[in-house]
């Protein structure tokens, strides 16, 4: 698609205007729940049908996953899933239009009236909401795991955990250090009263001296790329709770580890979604050269989220489809916790590239730097605890570990 670059370069607004003009769209409200730098709008076409329009304008220094190349690759992955995974395919919203410019891209999908997969944990009573959540998860995982990941597999290349899971955070670390030098460059921190080493120190020690542990935890196989970013906002629950759609995959057609996605759902419940909705409450003081941080939330943590997060590992362990899919993968639960903690850390630099306002329950915005710091602190606290537990696998108490990030004081 040939375009004339506006004076000063493309902006979200000028790219949206270009898309609307090209497709004859009447653009409505922006949909702000997403966690990426892409902008999403509800719109109506000339024939009266409703679509969601998703636009990304390239940003200098965007981390992998938030860059334009990843955005373009999502469309390729969706096409692959719809062509090769017949059980999973109907759950993905199809792409109706694709447009590319010089430094921006856009696509549309049918608009699907919905709520996110954790809405039941916020709108129902705690006990009932958790039951509804896990019932929905079972239906979602039947299509995602059995009808998606499980249809194909390939051998795992050497060093997969080191390169993909741990390497992702270390590659993004310079971006984070430039924005938050005091916290990220500190060798020692105290977080919620717990003395910690920096996350990168812990991870580099694990790479240098814990290769046998990483080898033990490595997936037995990599499987069909069914998603790769299965946070709870990427599953849309329709008016009928049994009707759902899946959106916004990772943007890769390479085979993938399904435990990576299970850990992404868990991370959505413990840290990511609560922090974006409730707002981080971070307090700092210095004791000589060691920064001390207290981190929590501005509003009470939902009881349903806490119950679902702390029960998620046991729920998966009792799920026959998980046992079947991971039958040759005896250390998947250890990898689930490690990948969860790495999701928390790797999300910290991602928060810097999402400039959309993130309003808490009182309408107060959290700056991207504050959200990035919150993820880094909680990730650092978690990875220090997990490293100590991995030294003695008999002490791998997932409930106790995840409780570090899930407040005991909750709302009804």
Secondary structure, 3 states (H helix, E strand, C coil): CCCCCCCCCCCHHHHHHHHHHHHCCEEEEECCCCCCCCEEEEEECCCCCEEEEEEEECCCCCCCCCCHHHHHHHHHHHHHHHHHCHHHHCCECCEEEEEEECCEEEEEEECCCCEECCHHHHHCCHHHHHHHHHHHHHHHHHHHHHCCHHHCEECCCCCHHHHHHHHHHHHHHHHHHHHCHHHHCCCEEEECCEEEECHHHHHHHHHHHCHHHHHHHCCCCEECCCCCCCCHHHEEECCCCCCEEECCCCCCCCCECHHHHHHHHHHHHHHHHHHHHHCEEEEEEEECCEEEEEEEECCCEEHHHHHHHHHHHHHHHCCHHHHHHCCCCCCHHHHHHHHHHHHHHHHHHHHHHCCCCCECCCCCECCHHHHHHHHHHHHHHHHHHHHHHHCCHHHCCHHHHHCCCCCCCEEC
